[in-house]
Amino acid sequence: MKTTRRLAGALLLGCAWLCGCASLPGARTETLQGRAVESIVSRHAGPTVVFENGLGARLDWWAKVWPEVAKDSSAFAYNRPGYGRSDPVATPRDGTHVVAELRELLRAQRLEPPYVLVGHSLGGLYMQLFARQHPDEVQALILVDSTHPEQLRGKGAQGNWPAWVRVGFNALSSEAAKQELDGLDATGQAVLGLSAPAGKPVWVLSALRPMQEHSELADDANQKRAALAALYPGARQVWVDSGHGIPLDKPEAVVEAIRAALGRTK
């Protein structure tokens, strides 16, 4: 099982389908935009930090990051449709719809831009699309071992995955996660079809430990991991001594980047 998770993580940069079911203390489920949404909000002066979870992941992935950020910053984290206590939706599970839904939620919560966008894994791909579609709403972009827009192209294509990885994913994943995986490539192409946000600071936090793994598929994933920062001229790439789960393994790296984006470094 550990081998399955490690290889799948190398392939997807972040399918976290085996994460726990716990939520963050203080999270609430309320009706927003006509459906149940599980989220947590912190309100302070200044820009709002917006968190986006990875594929298959829920709010608890930010359990070690949220308290440090929310104590003195406006922040918003939530479960996408079909995760946790958030109702599923009938709309396609691609980045275009995810970003539109997120912006509606932010408006419903009266959280105005600018935003510091923080996305882990597939959530990082969604945040890349948000920043490119709406650069005027973004103060900074923080990608936490983010999925590359061409993650499923070339040697990383699903047809090259071992059968046991595909079987494991289908057996262990929610319907929402399966639909998001189906929409991943379209999301990546939407990202590449837009210009990178000019003049916006970007942090690319990259997991160092997977770089030690070698196979045709792992090498392809690691090449994309290393190349992501090149999509954002001037981006600061930080190699973190961690596996893919940086928010849980090295939360201080995420907090440090957020504080830098907010201009609160010591």
C-alpha positions as CSV (number, residue, x, y, z in Angstrom):
1,M,0.0,0.0,0.0
2,K,2.8,2.4,0.8
3,T,4.4,1.6,-2.5
4,T,1.1,2.3,-4.3
5,R,0.8,5.6,-2.7
6,R,4.4,6.6,-3.3
7,L,4.3,5.7,-7.0
8,A,0.8,7.3,-7.5
9,G,2.1,10.4,-5.9
10,A,5.0,10.5,-8.3
11,L,2.6,10.1,-11.2
12,L,0.0,12.7,-10.1
13,L,2.1,14.9,-7.8
14,G,-0.4,14.5,-5.2
15,C,-3.3,12.1,-5.2
16,A,-4.0,12.2,-1.5
17,W,-7.0,9.9,-1.6
18,L,-6.0,8.1,1.7
19,C,-6.0,11.2,3.8
20,G,-8.1,11.2,7.0
21,C,-11.7,12.3,7.2
22,A,-11.2,14.8,10.0
23,S,-11.9,18.5,9.4
24,L,-10.3,21.6,10.9
25,P,-11.5,22.8,14.3
26,G,-13.8,25.7,13.7
27,A,-14.9,24.5,10.2
28,R,-18.6,25.0,9.5
29,T,-21.1,23.6,7.0
30,E,-23.4,26.2,5.7
31,T,-25.6,26.7,2.6
32,L,-23.8,28.9,0.1
33,Q,-24.9,29.4,-3.5
34,G,-27.7,26.9,-2.8
35,R,-25.6,24.0,-1.6
36,A,-23.9,22.7,1.5
37,V,-20.2,23.9,1.7
38,E,-17.8,22.9,4.5
39,S,-15.4,25.8,5.1
40,I,-13.4,27.8,7.6
41,V,-12.9,31.5,7.7
42,S,-10.6,33.8,9.6
43,R,-11.2,37.6,9.4
44,H,-8.5,40.2,9.9
45,A,-7.3,43.3,8.1
46,G,-5.2,42.8,4.9
47,P,-5.3,40.4,2.0
48,T,-7.1,37.1,2.3
49,V,-5.1,33.8,2.1
50,V,-7.1,31.3,0.1
51,F,-6.2,27.6,0.4
52,E,-7.0,25.0,-2.3
53,N,-6.7,21.2,-1.4
54,G,-5.1,18.6,-3.5
55,L,-6.8,15.7,-5.4
56,G,-8.7,13.6,-2.9
57,A,-7.7,15.8,0.0
58,R,-9.8,17.6,2.6
59,L,-9.4,20.5,5.0
60,D,-7.3,18.5,7.4
61,W,-4.4,18.7,5.1
62,W,-3.9,22.3,6.3
63,A,-4.2,21.4,10.0
64,K,-0.6,22.4,10.8
65,V,-0.7,25.5,8.5
66,W,-4.0,27.1,9.2
67,P,-3.6,28.0,13.0
68,E,-0.3,29.9,12.2
69,V,-1.9,31.8,9.4
70,A,-5.4,32.4,10.7
71,K,-4.3,33.9,14.0
72,D,-3.4,37.2,12.4
73,S,-4.5,37.0,8.7
74,S,-7.7,36.7,6.8
75,A,-7.9,33.2,5.4
76,F,-10.4,30.9,3.7
77,A,-10.2,27.1,3.3
78,Y,-12.9,24.7,2.1
79,N,-13.8,21.3,0.8
80,R,-14.6,21.2,-2.9
81,P,-17.9,19.7,-4.0
82,G,-18.1,16.0,-3.1
83,Y,-15.5,16.1,-0.3
84,G,-16.2,16.0,3.4
85,R,-19.5,17.7,4.1
86,S,-19.7,19.7,0.9
87,D,-22.4,18.6,-1.5
88,P,-21.5,17.2,-4.8
89,V,-22.5,19.2,-7.9
90,A,-23.4,18.2,-11.5
91,T,-21.0,20.6,-13.2
92,P,-17.8,19.3,-14.8
93,R,-14.9,18.9,-12.4
94,D,-12.3,20.9,-14.3
95,G,-10.4,24.0,-13.3
96,T,-12.6,26.4,-15.1
97,H,-15.6,25.4,-13.0
98,V,-13.6,25.0,-9.8
99,V,-12.2,28.5,-10.0
100,A,-15.6,30.0,-10.9
101,E,-17.1,28.2,-7.9
102,L,-14.3,29.3,-5.6
103,R,-14.8,33.0,-6.6
104,E,-18.5,32.7,-5.9
105,L,-17.8,31.3,-2.4
106,L,-15.4,34.1,-1.7
107,R,-18.0,36.7,-2.7
108,A,-20.6,34.9,-0.6
109,Q,-18.3,35.1,2.4
110,R,-17.6,38.8,1.6
111,L,-13.9,38.2,1.2
112,E,-12.7,40.8,-1.2
113,P,-9.5,40.6,-3.2
114,P,-6.5,40.8,-3.4
115,Y,-5.9,37.2,-2.5
116,V,-2.8,35.2,-1.6
117,L,-3.5,31.9,-3.4
118,V,-2.1,28.8,-1.9
119,G,-2.6,25.5,-3.7
120,H,-1.2,22.0,-2.9
121,S,-0.9,19.4,-5.6
122,L,-3.9,19.5,-7.9
123,G,-5.0,22.5,-5.9
124,G,-1.9,24.2,-7.1
125,L,-3.0,23.7,-10.7
126,Y,-6.4,25.2,-9.9
127,M,-4.7,28.2,-8.3
128,Q,-2.4,28.6,-11.4
129,L,-5.6,28.9,-13.5
130,F,-7.2,31.4,-11.0
131,A,-4.1,33.6,-11.1
132,R,-4.0,33.6,-14.9
133,Q,-7.7,34.2,-15.4
134,H,-7.9,36.9,-12.7
135,P,-4.5,38.5,-12.2
136,D,-6.1,41.7,-10.9
137,E,-7.5,39.8,-7.9
138,V,-4.2,38.2,-6.9
139,Q,-1.5,39.5,-4.6
140,A,0.7,36.4,-4.7
141,L,0.7,32.8,-5.8
142,I,2.1,30.0,-3.6
143,L,2.4,26.5,-5.3
144,V,3.0,23.7,-2.8
145,D,4.4,20.7,-4.8
146,S,1.9,21.7,-7.5
147,T,0.7,19.6,-10.3
148,H,2.3,20.6,-13.6
149,P,-0.1,21.7,-16.4
150,E,1.3,18.8,-18.5
151,Q,1.4,16.3,-15.7
152,L,-0.6,13.8,-17.7
153,R,1.2,14.4,-21.0
154,G,4.1,12.4,-22.4
155,K,5.4,9.6,-20.2
156,G,3.1,10.7,-17.5
157,A,0.0,9.8,-19.5
158,Q,-2.4,7.5,-17.7
159,G,-1.9,4.9,-20.4
160,N,1.6,4.5,-19.0
161,W,0.6,3.9,-15.4
162,P,0.9,0.3,-14.1
163,A,-2.4,-1.5,-14.0
164,W,-2.2,-1.9,-10.3
165,V,-1.9,1.9,-9.8
166,R,-5.1,2.5,-11.9
167,V,-6.9,-0.3,-10.0
168,G,-5.8,1.2,-6.7
169,F,-6.9,4.7,-7.6
170,N,-10.3,3.5,-8.7
171,A,-10.8,1.4,-5.6
172,L,-9.7,4.0,-3.1
173,S,-10.9,7.3,-4.7
174,S,-14.2,9.1,-4.3
175,E,-16.3,9.9,-7.3
176,A,-15.3,13.6,-7.0
177,A,-11.6,12.6,-7.1
178,K,-12.2,10.5,-10.2
179,Q,-14.0,13.3,-12.0
180,E,-11.2,15.8,-11.1
181,L,-8.6,13.5,-12.5
182,D,-10.6,13.2,-15.7
183,G,-10.6,17.0,-15.9
184,L,-6.9,17.5,-15.0
185,D,-5.5,17.6,-18.6
186,A,-8.2,20.1,-19.7
187,T,-7.3,22.3,-16.7
188,G,-3.6,22.1,-17.6
189,Q,-4.3,23.2,-21.2
190,A,-6.5,26.1,-19.9
191,V,-3.5,27.2,-17.8
192,L,-1.1,27.1,-20.6
193,G,-3.5,29.0,-22.9
194,L,-3.2,32.1,-20.7
195,S,-0.3,34.3,-19.8
196,A,1.4,34.0,-16.4
197,P,0.4,36.9,-14.1
198,A,2.8,39.7,-14.6
199,G,4.4,41.4,-11.7
200,K,2.9,39.0,-9.1
201,P,5.3,37.2,-6.7
202,V,5.3,33.4,-7.0
203,W,6.7,30.8,-4.7
204,V,7.2,27.3,-5.9
205,L,7.7,24.9,-3.0
206,S,9.0,21.6,-4.4
207,A,9.4,18.3,-2.6
208,L,13.0,17.2,-2.5
209,R,12.6,13.5,-1.4
210,P,10.8,12.2,-4.4
211,M,13.7,13.4,-6.5
212,Q,15.7,10.5,-5.1
213,E,13.3,8.0,-6.7
214,H,14.1,6.7,-10.2
215,S,12.0,4.9,-12.8
216,E,10.7,6.1,-16.1
217,L,7.5,7.4,-14.6
218,A,9.1,8.9,-11.5
219,D,11.8,10.6,-13.6
220,D,9.1,12.2,-15.8
221,A,7.2,13.5,-12.7
222,N,10.4,14.8,-11.2
223,Q,11.4,16.6,-14.4
224,K,8.0,18.3,-14.4
225,R,8.4,19.1,-10.7
226,A,11.7,20.8,-11.4
227,A,10.4,22.6,-14.5
228,L,7.3,24.2,-13.0
229,A,9.0,27.4,-11.8
230,A,10.1,28.2,-15.4
231,L,6.4,28.8,-16.2
232,Y,6.6,31.8,-13.9
233,P,9.5,34.2,-14.7
234,G,11.0,35.5,-11.5
235,A,9.4,32.8,-9.3
236,R,11.3,31.7,-6.2
237,Q,11.6,27.9,-6.2
238,V,12.3,26.4,-2.7
239,W,13.3,22.8,-2.4
240,V,11.7,21.4,0.8
241,D,13.2,18.3,2.5
242,S,9.8,16.5,2.4
243,G,7.7,14.1,0.5
244,H,4.7,15.3,-1.5
245,G,2.8,16.1,1.7
246,I,4.6,19.3,2.5
247,P,1.6,20.9,4.3
248,L,1.8,18.1,6.9
249,D,5.5,17.2,6.7
250,K,7.0,20.7,6.7
251,P,4.2,23.1,7.4
252,E,6.7,25.8,8.4
253,A,7.8,26.0,4.8
254,V,4.3,26.9,3.7
255,V,3.8,29.4,6.6
256,E,7.1,31.1,5.8
257,A,6.1,31.6,2.2
258,I,2.7,32.9,3.2
259,R,4.2,35.4,5.6
260,A,6.7,36.5,2.9
261,A,3.8,37.0,0.5
262,L,2.0,39.1,3.1
263,G,5.1,41.1,3.9
264,R,5.4,39.8,7.4
265,T,8.8,38.0,7.4
266,K,10.8,38.5,10.5
